[in-house]
Structure formats: C-alpha cells, structure tokens
Amino acid sequence: MVIKIISFNIRYDKPDPGNNAWWVRKNAVASLIYEYLPDVIGTQEGKGNQLSDLEQLLPDYHRVGLDRTGHGNDEHCAIFYNKNRLNCLANGDFWLSETPDISGSISPSWGNHLPRMASWARFDVMGKNRQITIVNTHLDYDSKKARENGAKLICDRLQTENFNPENSFIFVTADFNDKPGSITRNTFLNSMSNGLVLLDSLAKLELKLQMTYNDFRDKAFLAIDTIYYDSRLNLRNVKVENKKYDGILPSDHFPVVAEFD
C-alpha cells in the first residue's frame, strides 16, 4: 500500500495583486495537484470560494472540514481526498482552545486573536483493508503559547479512541508556524500513551531543503510546514516542491509532498 500526501497552505484570497491573486494562481495550484495526484491534500487558509474553485478544477477529489468561525465564510483547514482511492468513514473538526468542541472558540489566555482549529478524517483505502487518519491544522502565527497549547491539544486528541490508532495509520499535515526543534514541533514527536509515535517527514533533509514559506518569492526562507507520519509506515520519498507552474508560484508557501508505504 502506497499513500501520497500533500500539505499545502494555499494562501487565503486576500486578494493579492498581479500573479499572486487567487483567480490567477488557482490553475497553478490545480496543475501542481494534477502532477502528483495525491491521495490526500491537507490545505490551510482556503476560504469557501477558493475551495469551491478547487472542487471544480479537481473533479476526482471531495473535501471535508468546516471553517474556523463555524459560519462557512472564513479560512478552513480543508482535507481533499481522491474519491476513487479513498472512502471517507468519519470526519470532524475541533477548535484549539480550552473549549475545543465549541466552534469558533478562543481562549484569551493563549494569546491568539483569531480562532484556530483542526479538521480530521478517517479513510478506508479501497481494496487494501487498511485505514488512514489525517489531522490537518494551521497553528497561530503570533502566539507561541497558542501554538504550544494547540499542538498539545491535537496530540491529546490523537490518544483518544476516536482516532483508533491500532487500525488506522495517522498523519498530521499543517502550517505549524514554528521551526523544527521548537517546543511546538517537538510535541508531535513525543511518544503517546497509546503507543503512537510520529515522525517528521522532512527531518532527514538539510534545513535549507525544509524551507517552505516563500512570501511569493522564488526562494523560501522559513521551515514551518511539514507532514508528521505514523512510525509504523516507511517514508518512500519527500520533497518541498518549489517550482512555478506556467510561470506562476501557486502560493506563498511551497507544499510538502511525500509518499509512504
């Protein structure tokens, strides 16, 4: 069984000027996805209109996930999946706060000014008698405490029966807004009470090859995105895709593309 996953902050529809505008970039995003044909794409920042555009451009993919306010018009941590390869068994959302089951909730003591959330989905891999579970999130860019607490909350959720790690391989896709070696990032590497151990798919690459945030420049300069994967799996290959499509950068983040078996 081979699983291909992309983690991709697609940049919210601000709108931006010139080639950075979503209506220009959206075809480049779709072209990148068509090049790799992943089973799952964990996206960050996408607003409703952007996700609808991608659904039209990517007819083989369905998506799950609410937006961070719970009203449908804000940023999502949407999960796209190949409907010809995966069957969605269950999905849900929770908020990175002291009241995670209340949509749009914020804990002021954490220091974040906007709601942060995680979306998840469990899939049956068709014809393989295997399941995978994806958790996709976008941690706070401003508050270190919010990032650290959010990471801990996600890992606590991964240790509950809902995620069923004995029968499902776990992945976490995200814009972590924090660098390798930080408390936030290391939280995902700690052994969990249910025996789950996650690994950073980019960890064995040189740091310069882990850079993902590019601010719409040709060269990235922050290593803040990655895919954490279940240590029971083998990492076949991984890269940060940093090329243009038809002369256009798809986003202000380069996506992480990885294959596992």
C-alpha angles and dihedrals in degrees: 000000000000121000123192118199134181127197109200134172098202095190118246120264097262086150105253126197128258119342090354091069115109095235087060098039099046094082090051090053090051092046091054091051092047090052093057101027094205124195091226136017119195104202129192132200097012115148123211096266092050094050091048089052091052092049089056093046094045107045093170091063133077124191139214133190140087127240123260096257095044091235098097101239102084134075119307137203088215122181117213118197136185104252091202092058106031136044115206109229099176140348140178148157136235134183126238098239141089087276101046096169093058109089115235093012123157131189105215092203089064091064101233118130098199130051116264124200149169129225122201139186136183118213139191111223102227115245094000104085088229135118132208129193123205124198114190125188146158113215123210117281096207111037120064090192092053091051093049094045091045092052091049092049092052092049090048089054091050088061095058126096091249090076093048097202094183090068103024132058112229130224130177117201120185157136094243096183086216135091130245112279094030121127088251095054095040090054089073091053096056116107110254129225092250092055095258114146122186127200131201109244093209097044097102094052122091111267091247088060092052094061112120110159109085105162087222092304127124093247125053120221108183128063099211105129129068146135120250112205140193110269090223087073130074120237106227098182141333137187143165104240106222105167131111125243115220086346093305130114106228094216146343086264125060110226125242112233120193140167124208136183 
